[in-house]
């Protein structure tokens, strides 16, 4: 019985073929964000594969943030090119954090590295008024005394992303959004376990205002220092809360 040759090239996956063609079409301008892919039948015929394989490929590309697909018929059905890089990165990172392959501590250190850089760059950059206004609105919303923990967590994550966007680097902003999404479960669990949440909330609000004021005053060094202290402080609180909850 013959055996497969050593070092034989692996079989090309369906979504790899679609991805390569979409990339080529985007580069050439033949396709742009917002365009709709051909239907399942046409794709199946073009690639010489089953419609089930096409659906599988589209689901993979959907999860990667390249496409948005919907079932049914009409103008909103089918697969549309969206190019949402943070969605795919967040999902992948979150799963690897859950498997302990990517330690939460390393995610936190990476956030500090990126956020302190964006604080310096954003504070010294002209323009970015829209991102600064968004951060101000989120800051005001987080001051609501009746806000629950889940809503505060969501607004807090958006606040950090808005501040990072001030640097004007879309790659870094995307990475920041992805890193934030990667530990959403960990942070939510830690917040829920904090028995002294009102005191934590008061400190977080004060820290947020200090960071924002430093950025608005174009003091990048102060903003970077306050961000580092803020992230490290909350991580210590999260560690203590989860350890206490685990001991019960």
C-alpha positions as a printed Julia matrix, in Angstrom:
248×3 Matrix{Float64}:
   0.0    0.0    0.0
   1.61   3.3   -1.02
   2.33   5.93   1.59
   2.21   9.69   1.29
   5.48  11.32   0.33
   7.37  12.91   3.19
   7.14  16.68   3.1
   4.18  16.68   0.7
   2.39  20.01   0.59
  -0.75  20.07   2.77
  -4.11  20.3    1.06
  -5.12  23.9    0.56
  -8.1   24.89   2.69
 -11.15  26.42   1.04
 -11.09  29.63   3.02
  -7.43  30.13   2.11
  -8.37  30.21  -1.57
 -11.2   32.67  -0.95
  -9.01  34.81   1.29
  -6.24  35.0   -1.29
  -8.66  36.03  -4.02
 -10.39  38.62  -1.81
  -7.0   40.07  -0.85
  -5.95  40.28  -4.51
  -9.24  41.92  -5.49
  -9.0   44.46  -2.64
  -5.42  45.34  -3.59
  -6.31  45.81  -7.24
  -9.44  47.81  -6.5
 -11.66  45.22  -8.16
 -13.38  44.76  -4.8
 -13.86  47.23  -1.94
 -15.31  47.27   1.54
 -19.09  47.07   1.26
 -19.12  44.89  -1.83
 -21.09  41.67  -1.79
 -19.58  38.29  -2.66
 -21.2   36.15  -5.35
 -23.77  33.62  -4.15
 -22.91  30.18  -2.78
 -23.71  28.43  -6.05
 -21.44  30.71  -8.09
 -18.58  30.4   -5.6
 -18.97  26.62  -5.51
 -18.76  26.45  -9.3
 -15.81  28.85  -9.47
 -13.76  26.9   -6.92
 -14.98  23.45  -7.85
 -16.19  22.68  -4.33
 -19.49  21.91  -2.63
 -21.81  24.61  -1.35
 -21.29  23.21   2.15
 -17.56  23.93   1.78
 -18.37  27.47   0.63
 -20.54  28.02   3.71
 -17.75  26.74   5.93
 -15.25  29.09   4.31
 -17.59  32.06   4.71
 -18.11  31.23   8.4
 -14.34  31.2    8.92
 -13.88  34.53   7.11
 -16.82  35.95   9.09
 -15.12  34.98  12.35
 -11.9   36.6   11.11
 -13.73  39.89  10.63
 -13.29  39.91   6.86
 -16.9   39.25   5.93
 -20.31  39.75   7.45
 -22.76  37.09   6.36
 -26.49  36.78   6.85
 -28.98  34.18   5.72
 -32.23  34.64   3.86
 -32.97  36.69   0.8
 -33.1   40.36  -0.05
 -30.65  43.27  -0.1
 -29.13  42.46   3.32
 -28.51  38.76   2.71
 -25.3   37.08   1.59
 -21.67  37.84   2.46
 -20.39  41.42   2.45
 -16.77  42.56   2.75
 -16.41  44.57   5.98
 -12.74  44.25   7.07
 -13.12  44.49  10.87
  -9.66  43.42  12.09
 -10.3   43.88  15.8
 -13.17  41.37  15.75
 -11.04  38.51  14.49
  -8.05  39.38  16.66
 -10.17  39.69  19.81
 -11.79  36.31  19.28
  -8.47  34.57  18.65
  -6.73  36.22  21.59
  -9.66  35.55  23.93
  -9.57  31.82  23.15
  -5.82  31.64  23.69
  -6.15  33.5   26.99
  -8.85  31.02  28.03
  -6.51  28.12  27.22
  -3.78  29.8   29.33
  -1.5   29.9   26.3
  -1.46  33.69  26.58
  -1.16  34.71  30.28
  -3.34  37.59  31.42
  -0.24  39.16  32.97
   1.39  39.35  29.52
  -1.74  40.92  28.05
  -1.65  43.55  30.82
   2.04  44.3   30.2
   1.35  44.68  26.48
  -1.53  47.05  27.21
   0.77  49.16  29.38
   3.37  49.26  26.62
   0.87  50.36  23.99
  -1.23  52.7   26.1
   1.7   54.63  27.54
   3.03  55.11  24.01
  -0.35  56.27  22.69
  -0.74  58.61  25.68
   2.51  60.37  24.81
   1.77  60.44  21.09
  -1.89  61.42  21.51
  -1.19  64.21  23.97
   1.32  65.81  21.6
  -0.66  65.28  18.38
  -2.69  68.05  16.83
  -6.18  67.12  15.75
  -8.05  64.12  17.1
 -10.81  66.34  18.5
 -13.46  63.75  17.66
 -11.69  61.0   19.63
 -11.1   63.38  22.53
 -14.77  64.34  22.55
 -15.76  60.69  22.52
 -13.47  60.02  25.48
 -15.01  62.98  27.32
 -18.53  61.67  26.7
 -17.55  58.2   27.95
 -15.93  59.77  31.0
 -19.12  61.65  31.78
 -21.25  58.54  31.28
 -19.06  56.54  33.71
 -19.75  59.13  36.43
 -23.41  58.02  36.57
 -23.9   56.95  40.24
 -26.56  54.39  39.27
 -24.34  52.56  36.75
 -23.99  48.8   37.15
 -20.67  46.98  36.92
 -21.23  45.45  33.47
 -22.07  48.81  31.88
 -19.12  50.49  33.57
 -16.8   47.77  32.26
 -18.07  48.27  28.7
 -17.66  52.05  28.86
 -14.25  51.71  30.53
 -12.97  49.54  27.67
 -14.3   52.03  25.09
 -12.69  54.9   27.0
  -9.25  53.31  26.8
  -9.69  52.59  23.08
 -10.78  56.19  22.46
  -7.68  57.5   24.22
  -5.48  55.15  22.2
  -7.07  56.4   18.99
  -5.75  59.9   19.74
  -2.29  58.79  18.62
  -3.6   58.49  15.06
  -2.2   54.98  14.53
  -4.99  52.69  13.36
  -2.91  49.51  13.79
  -2.19  50.31  17.45
  -5.83  51.3   18.04
  -6.95  47.99  16.55
  -4.49  46.07  18.71
  -5.7   47.93  21.8
  -9.31  47.07  21.05
  -8.33  43.44  20.5
  -6.33  43.22  23.73
  -9.23  44.73  25.64
 -11.59  42.17  24.16
  -9.16  39.34  24.92
  -9.54  39.72  28.69
 -13.16  40.86  28.84
 -14.19  37.67  30.65
 -11.34  37.93  33.15
 -12.07  41.59  33.95
 -15.82  41.02  34.27
 -15.26  38.09  36.59
 -12.85  40.11  38.72
 -15.27  43.05  38.93
 -18.11  40.77  39.99
 -15.91  39.3   42.72
 -14.88  42.67  44.19
 -16.65  43.0   47.52
 -15.46  46.59  47.96
 -16.66  47.63  44.49
 -17.9   51.14  45.5
 -14.39  52.04  46.7
 -12.82  50.55  43.55
 -15.28  52.44  41.37
 -14.49  55.73  43.08
 -10.76  55.2   42.54
 -11.23  54.21  38.89
 -13.27  57.32  38.19
 -10.65  59.54  39.81
  -7.88  57.85  37.82
  -9.8   58.21  34.55
 -10.32  61.94  35.1
  -6.64  62.43  35.93
  -5.56  60.63  32.76
  -8.0   62.55  30.59
  -6.99  65.9   32.09
  -3.31  65.16  31.43
  -4.0   64.24  27.78
  -6.18  67.31  27.31
  -3.4   69.47  28.78
  -0.94  67.89  26.28
   1.15  66.45  29.12
   2.06  63.12  27.56
   4.55  62.07  30.25
   2.04  62.6   33.04
  -0.7   60.83  31.09
   1.6   57.86  30.45
   2.59  57.62  34.12
  -1.0   57.83  35.3
  -2.07  55.18  32.79
   0.62  52.78  33.96
  -0.35  53.31  37.6
  -4.05  52.92  36.74
  -3.63  49.64  34.85
  -1.24  48.15  37.41
  -3.5   49.17  40.3
  -6.6   47.61  38.79
  -4.75  44.41  37.91
  -3.68  44.06  41.55
  -7.29  44.54  42.65
  -8.41  41.93  40.11
  -5.81  39.42  41.3
  -6.83  39.87  44.93
 -10.54  39.57  44.12
 -10.18  36.41  42.05
  -7.87  34.83  44.63
 -10.34  35.58  47.42
 -13.24  34.24  45.38
 -11.29  31.07  44.56
 -10.48  30.45  48.22
 -14.16  30.45  49.25
